[in-house]
């Protein structure tokens, strides 16, 4: 039995990929089966050479080649091939926490039928490593359905922060939105809305490296605008889903409001043109997320007041 299928999308990741793959194989899983699937997304550096050397070291490693179609496409292709009970996504420039994962009870994991399992992230920067504590759920509490957790809470939108029961993903036909660079927000909310159950474990499982000029930290103006447009696409997709499933609106309302806040905050912080700002805000207004809806939090209310004054 394969307990976990690890899906690794790789694009020009030759400097980090070996350490990433090594960390997966070093997990103390003993006799519990693992499957490692790497999808080389049209890399133009030495990524393929690194993968060929990894195949000599790990003969059961599965390597798929494709033209450059983006991270979402690579993840989707890896998912289709996966055979494990659970799916675990690992970015090629990150690593798993081998020591921390030793606290995970593999027998417990094998016996569960939980659709979604949260694990802890450690963020690694040039200054060192710190636990990611922004959206920490209550540990060891089962939410059934999972959307009960989402109600009144924000949500960590990192696909790498969860283990997914593969049968659930296939049953709900969930996939990453291809062609955009802000697919994580859309994916995480849809997964939480559709999962039958969710539990978070106090297990340090993942090292997330924050690197200069990554997708999440870019300072390039064109890339910033593309990211914001894609963020708006994700909000539109979620809005359309909620329009078709109105019974889910109460669970997703808090998260949707804060997606609008994040978009507006980035428009401010990155100092985009007035024309671009009005374009983004007009679409938020059409969907009913601007002006910002009422909340109790004083920071939210202050931000709402400021944006009303400016726009």
WOQUI-V990608 format. One record per backbone hydrogen bond with DSSP energy under -0.5 kcal/mol. CO is the residue of the C=O (numbers start at 1). NH is the residue of the N-H. E is the energy in kcal/mol with one decimal. If there is no record, write none. Layout:
co->(CO	CO)
nh->(NH	NH)
e->(E	E)
This chain:
co->(1	1	2	3	4	4	5	5	6	6	7	7	8	9	10	13	13	16	17	18	19	20	21	22	24	27	29	33	33	35	35	36	36	37	38	38	39	39	40	40	46	47	48	49	50	51	52	53	54	58	61	62	64	66	67	70	71	72	73	74	75	76	77	78	85	86	87	88	91	95	96	97	98	99	100	101	104	105	106	107	108	109	115	116	117	118	120	120	121	122	123	123	124	125	128	130	131	133	135	138	138	140	142	143	145	146	146	147	150	155	157	158	159	161	163	164	164	165	165	166	167	168	169	170	176	177	182	183	184	185	186	187	188	189	190	191	195	195	197	198	199	200	201	203	203	205	206	206	207	207	208	209	211	214	214	220	221	222	223	224	225	226	227	228	229	230	231	232	233	234	235	236	237	238	239	240	241	245	246	248	248	249	252	253	254	255	256	257	258	259	260	261	262	263	264	265	266	267	268	273	274	275	276	277	278	279	280	281	282	283	284	284	284	285	297	298	299	300	301	302	303	304	305	306	307)
nh->(3	33	85	86	6	35	7	88	8	37	9	90	39	92	41	16	17	20	21	22	23	24	25	26	27	29	32	3	4	6	37	38	62	8	40	64	10	41	42	66	50	51	52	53	54	55	56	57	58	61	63	38	40	42	69	74	75	76	77	78	79	80	81	82	166	5	164	7	94	207	98	101	102	102	103	104	106	109	110	111	112	112	165	199	163	201	205	206	132	208	125	130	210	128	125	123	133	136	137	141	200	142	144	198	148	149	150	151	153	157	159	161	162	119	117	87	166	168	169	170	171	172	174	173	178	180	186	187	188	189	190	191	192	193	194	195	146	147	116	143	118	140	203	120	205	97	122	208	95	209	124	211	214	217	218	224	225	226	227	228	229	230	231	232	233	234	235	236	237	238	239	240	241	242	243	244	245	248	249	251	252	253	256	257	258	259	260	261	262	263	264	265	266	267	268	269	270	272	271	277	278	279	280	281	282	283	284	285	286	287	288	289	290	288	301	302	303	304	305	306	307	308	309	310	311)
e->(-0.7	-0.9	-1.9	-2.1	-0.6	-2.0	-0.6	-2.5	-0.6	-3.3	-0.6	-2.4	-2.5	-1.1	-2.9	-1.6	-2.5	-1.9	-2.7	-2.8	-2.0	-1.4	-2.1	-1.6	-1.0	-2.6	-2.9	-1.9	-1.3	-3.7	-0.6	-0.5	-2.6	-3.2	-0.7	-2.9	-2.8	-0.9	-1.8	-2.0	-2.3	-2.2	-2.1	-1.9	-2.1	-2.0	-1.1	-1.3	-3.5	-2.1	-0.6	-3.1	-3.1	-1.2	-0.6	-1.9	-2.7	-2.7	-2.3	-2.2	-2.5	-1.8	-1.1	-1.2	-2.5	-3.0	-2.2	-2.5	-2.1	-3.2	-1.3	-2.6	-0.5	-1.0	-1.8	-1.9	-1.0	-2.2	-2.5	-1.7	-0.9	-0.6	-2.7	-1.8	-2.8	-2.8	-1.8	-1.5	-2.3	-3.0	-0.5	-2.4	-2.9	-1.3	-3.1	-2.9	-0.9	-0.6	-0.7	-0.8	-0.5	-0.6	-0.6	-1.7	-1.7	-1.8	-0.9	-1.3	-2.1	-0.6	-0.7	-2.0	-1.0	-2.4	-2.5	-2.8	-0.5	-0.6	-1.8	-2.6	-2.5	-2.3	-2.2	-0.7	-0.6	-0.7	-0.6	-2.6	-2.7	-1.7	-2.2	-2.6	-2.0	-2.4	-1.7	-2.0	-1.6	-0.5	-1.3	-2.9	-2.6	-3.2	-2.0	-2.7	-0.8	-2.1	-2.5	-0.6	-1.8	-0.7	-3.0	-0.8	-1.3	-0.9	-1.0	-2.7	-2.4	-2.2	-2.7	-2.2	-2.4	-2.6	-2.2	-2.1	-2.0	-2.2	-2.1	-2.6	-2.5	-2.3	-2.8	-2.5	-2.1	-2.6	-1.9	-1.5	-1.4	-2.4	-1.4	-0.6	-1.7	-1.5	-2.7	-2.3	-1.8	-1.7	-1.8	-1.9	-2.3	-2.1	-2.4	-3.0	-2.0	-1.7	-1.9	-3.0	-2.4	-1.6	-1.1	-2.4	-2.5	-1.8	-2.1	-2.7	-2.1	-1.2	-1.8	-2.6	-2.0	-1.6	-0.7	-2.7	-0.6	-0.8	-2.4	-2.5	-2.5	-2.7	-2.2	-2.4	-2.4	-1.9	-1.9	-2.0	-2.6)
